[in-house]
Amino acid sequence: MPTFETQKSNRLWWEQNPMIYDWHATLHSTPGTRRWFEEIDGRFIASAYYAVGKDRLPFSRFLEPKSFSGKRVLEAGCGMGTHAAMLARAGACLTAIDITAGAVAMTKRRFEVFGLTGQIEQADCEDLPFSNDTFDAVWSWGVIHHSTSTERCLEEITRVLKPGGRILLMVYYKRSIVYYVHCGLLRGILLGQLASRTLQEIYAAASDGFYARVFTKKELRALLETHYSQIKLTVVGLKAELLPIPACRLKENIVGLILDRFASAILGRWGSMIVIAAQKKIDPK
């Protein structure tokens, strides 16, 4: 499928299905209010036990203020602005983009409500509207794997990143419980979907977004090693991945009882997400 057509479909899907973590239609706050933003943030952060740092702050394992303070930072795919707000509070000179007008409007509204500063605009990561070597860092959480041309997204991120600049990206991981157990064993074999679809097609249909890709560590290193050094790949996953049953109240209750240490021991190897940290090489000439 041509990437242009896929991006049009991606944009439409996310306009119609913004990521607000309201799986059971229990979010009743007025959209765009302080309470609404705090509630969706709370839901997201509660599931992200894997990103808590030594200081016990949300996402501080990956989003360290010292790495972003005073730096020109691009967030590719801001969604409802949760990470954009974290980056702004960390002292980043932030530019946040999203493929949808709705996400841009909501992130701008968030910044107004909380008194934050940043440039927020609609743009496509496959064709970034910025000059070469503009940013000191690029952050993108769960975004570029929704493009059929993740390679193009990485090319653009690399182009706008300064030599010596850093990337921190999260994409979906292939060697995971979700890919092989949830999708391959349960949906593919037990439900018979492999009779008419490939495993990748089953996975994409079961994932958020119009389209979704998965990557192995080897594939990611091959994509990165030409332009990046100090590549670090960290596998993480949601506790819900440990229970290959449909989402329901019972599942939520069981997930709430799973200890972080136990979840990390398993999902640190077979979780559904892989976090990429790397530094853009400096031309020696």
LINRAGI-V934304 format. One record per residue. RES is the residue in three letters. PHI is phi in degrees with one decimal (none if undefined). PSI is psi in whole degrees, 0 to 359 (999 if undefined). Layout:
res: (RES & RES)
phi: (PHI & PHI)
psi: (PSI & PSI)
This chain:
res: (MET & PRO & THR & PHE & GLU & THR & GLN & LYS & SER & ASN & ARG & LEU & TRP & TRP & GLU & GLN & ASN & PRO & MET & ILE & TYR & ASP & TRP & HIS & ALA & THR & LEU & HIS & SER & THR & PRO & GLY & THR & ARG & ARG & TRP & PHE & GLU & GLU & ILE & ASP & GLY & ARG & PHE & ILE & ALA & SER & ALA & TYR & TYR & ALA & VAL & GLY & LYS & ASP & ARG & LEU & PRO & PHE & SER & ARG & PHE & LEU & GLU & PRO & LYS & SER & PHE & SER & GLY & LYS & ARG & VAL & LEU & GLU & ALA & GLY & CYS & GLY & MET & GLY & THR & HIS & ALA & ALA & MET & LEU & ALA & ARG & ALA & GLY & ALA & CYS & LEU & THR & ALA & ILE & ASP & ILE & THR & ALA & GLY & ALA & VAL & ALA & MET & THR & LYS & ARG & ARG & PHE & GLU & VAL & PHE & GLY & LEU & THR & GLY & GLN & ILE & GLU & GLN & ALA & ASP & CYS & GLU & ASP & LEU & PRO & PHE & SER & ASN & ASP & THR & PHE & ASP & ALA & VAL & TRP & SER & TRP & GLY & VAL & ILE & HIS & HIS & SER & THR & SER & THR & GLU & ARG & CYS & LEU & GLU & GLU & ILE & THR & ARG & VAL & LEU & LYS & PRO & GLY & GLY & ARG & ILE & LEU & LEU & MET & VAL & TYR & TYR & LYS & ARG & SER & ILE & VAL & TYR & TYR & VAL & HIS & CYS & GLY & LEU & LEU & ARG & GLY & ILE & LEU & LEU & GLY & GLN & LEU & ALA & SER & ARG & THR & LEU & GLN & GLU & ILE & TYR & ALA & ALA & ALA & SER & ASP & GLY & PHE & TYR & ALA & ARG & VAL & PHE & THR & LYS & LYS & GLU & LEU & ARG & ALA & LEU & LEU & GLU & THR & HIS & TYR & SER & GLN & ILE & LYS & LEU & THR & VAL & VAL & GLY & LEU & LYS & ALA & GLU & LEU & LEU & PRO & ILE & PRO & ALA & CYS & ARG & LEU & LYS & GLU & ASN & ILE & VAL & GLY & LEU & ILE & LEU & ASP & ARG & PHE & ALA & SER & ALA & ILE & LEU & GLY & ARG & TRP & GLY & SER & MET & ILE & VAL & ILE & ALA & ALA & GLN & LYS & LYS & ILE & ASP & PRO & LYS)
phi: (none & -57.1 & -61.8 & -60.7 & -65.6 & -64.7 & -64.9 & -62.0 & -68.4 & -58.6 & -60.1 & -63.8 & -60.8 & -73.7 & -63.2 & -85.4 & -133.7 & -62.9 & -80.5 & -120.0 & 57.4 & -110.8 & -65.2 & -115.8 & 52.9 & -107.7 & -90.3 & -112.4 & -68.5 & -70.5 & -54.1 & 90.7 & -91.4 & -55.9 & -62.2 & -63.6 & -63.3 & -65.1 & -71.4 & -69.7 & -63.5 & -60.6 & -66.0 & -66.1 & -65.1 & -60.7 & -85.2 & -97.4 & -57.2 & -69.4 & -103.4 & -73.5 & -88.8 & -62.2 & -82.6 & 70.0 & -90.6 & -57.7 & 64.7 & -72.4 & -63.3 & -114.2 & -99.7 & -89.3 & -51.5 & -64.1 & -84.1 & -123.3 & -60.4 & 75.4 & -99.3 & -79.9 & -121.8 & -106.2 & -103.9 & -95.8 & 94.2 & -86.8 & 55.6 & -86.5 & 93.1 & -59.9 & -73.2 & -58.4 & -64.8 & -61.2 & -65.1 & -63.2 & -67.6 & -77.9 & 95.9 & -71.7 & -86.7 & -95.3 & -120.1 & -118.7 & -124.9 & -152.0 & -75.8 & -109.4 & -67.7 & -63.0 & -65.7 & -62.6 & -62.5 & -70.2 & -68.4 & -61.4 & -63.1 & -57.3 & -64.1 & -65.7 & -61.6 & -98.9 & 66.2 & -101.3 & -118.7 & 179.2 & -97.9 & -125.9 & -150.0 & -85.1 & -162.8 & -107.1 & -64.9 & -75.9 & -151.2 & -71.5 & -87.7 & -130.2 & -74.3 & -58.2 & 55.7 & -92.1 & -111.8 & -83.8 & -155.0 & -128.7 & -117.6 & -152.7 & -114.1 & 71.0 & -124.4 & -71.6 & -75.6 & -85.1 & -94.9 & -70.3 & -118.7 & -56.3 & -59.0 & -65.4 & -59.4 & -64.7 & -60.3 & -69.3 & -60.8 & -64.4 & -61.9 & -86.7 & -87.8 & -69.9 & -55.4 & 87.6 & -73.3 & -117.8 & -115.3 & -139.0 & -128.2 & -118.7 & -132.7 & -78.8 & -102.1 & -77.7 & -81.5 & -126.6 & -62.0 & -62.8 & -68.5 & -91.7 & -94.6 & -59.4 & -91.5 & -72.1 & -73.0 & -74.2 & -73.5 & -72.6 & -90.7 & -66.6 & -93.7 & 76.9 & -70.7 & -68.0 & -70.3 & -127.3 & -137.4 & -80.4 & -61.9 & -62.2 & -66.9 & -62.7 & -61.6 & -60.7 & -68.1 & -86.8 & -92.7 & -66.1 & 89.0 & -70.5 & -149.3 & -150.9 & -112.1 & -128.1 & -137.1 & -91.6 & -61.6 & -62.0 & -64.2 & -67.4 & -61.4 & -64.0 & -72.8 & -99.4 & -64.5 & -65.9 & -111.4 & -129.1 & -126.0 & 50.6 & -76.6 & -126.1 & -117.6 & -122.0 & -87.5 & -140.4 & -163.5 & -84.4 & -59.0 & -60.7 & -66.4 & -74.5 & -118.0 & -78.3 & -128.3 & -59.2 & -61.1 & -164.5 & -62.6 & -59.4 & -60.6 & -60.9 & -65.5 & -67.5 & -57.2 & -63.8 & -94.5 & -76.8 & -71.3 & -56.4 & -63.2 & -65.8 & -61.4 & -64.6 & -62.6 & -91.6 & -77.3 & -69.7 & -113.3 & -125.8 & -73.6 & -86.4 & -126.1 & -132.6 & -97.7 & -106.4 & -123.0 & -160.3 & -119.1 & -69.7 & -64.7 & -98.9 & -62.1 & -69.5 & -69.3)
psi: (130 & 138 & 328 & 313 & 322 & 319 & 324 & 317 & 321 & 313 & 315 & 317 & 312 & 332 & 322 & 341 & 65 & 147 & 94 & 8 & 39 & 66 & 330 & 22 & 46 & 5 & 106 & 0 & 154 & 124 & 136 & 358 & 162 & 315 & 321 & 313 & 318 & 325 & 317 & 326 & 316 & 320 & 317 & 311 & 324 & 329 & 346 & 49 & 328 & 345 & 1 & 131 & 185 & 334 & 0 & 15 & 146 & 129 & 9 & 349 & 327 & 324 & 82 & 123 & 323 & 338 & 345 & 340 & 127 & 3 & 151 & 115 & 135 & 128 & 119 & 105 & 79 & 345 & 230 & 4 & 12 & 308 & 328 & 317 & 318 & 317 & 318 & 318 & 335 & 358 & 11 & 146 & 93 & 136 & 122 & 135 & 159 & 154 & 343 & 146 & 325 & 317 & 319 & 315 & 318 & 323 & 321 & 318 & 318 & 314 & 326 & 312 & 318 & 5 & 40 & 161 & 133 & 159 & 122 & 127 & 160 & 128 & 162 & 129 & 342 & 347 & 74 & 134 & 46 & 155 & 162 & 147 & 46 & 322 & 149 & 336 & 151 & 129 & 134 & 117 & 104 & 42 & 303 & 347 & 351 & 357 & 141 & 344 & 65 & 327 & 318 & 320 & 315 & 322 & 317 & 319 & 316 & 320 & 317 & 353 & 137 & 149 & 133 & 351 & 164 & 148 & 147 & 107 & 146 & 131 & 171 & 143 & 135 & 315 & 65 & 164 & 321 & 314 & 311 & 330 & 301 & 311 & 314 & 303 & 305 & 302 & 316 & 308 & 303 & 323 & 358 & 15 & 337 & 349 & 336 & 354 & 157 & 164 & 321 & 320 & 322 & 315 & 313 & 320 & 330 & 348 & 166 & 155 & 166 & 330 & 149 & 138 & 161 & 155 & 148 & 166 & 320 & 317 & 320 & 317 & 322 & 324 & 330 & 328 & 339 & 320 & 354 & 151 & 179 & 43 & 125 & 128 & 122 & 120 & 134 & 168 & 164 & 146 & 329 & 338 & 339 & 346 & 98 & 58 & 158 & 153 & 132 & 173 & 319 & 315 & 317 & 319 & 319 & 317 & 322 & 342 & 350 & 127 & 143 & 317 & 319 & 314 & 317 & 325 & 325 & 311 & 347 & 348 & 322 & 28 & 169 & 353 & 150 & 127 & 128 & 124 & 131 & 164 & 133 & 132 & 149 & 129 & 122 & 347 & 999)
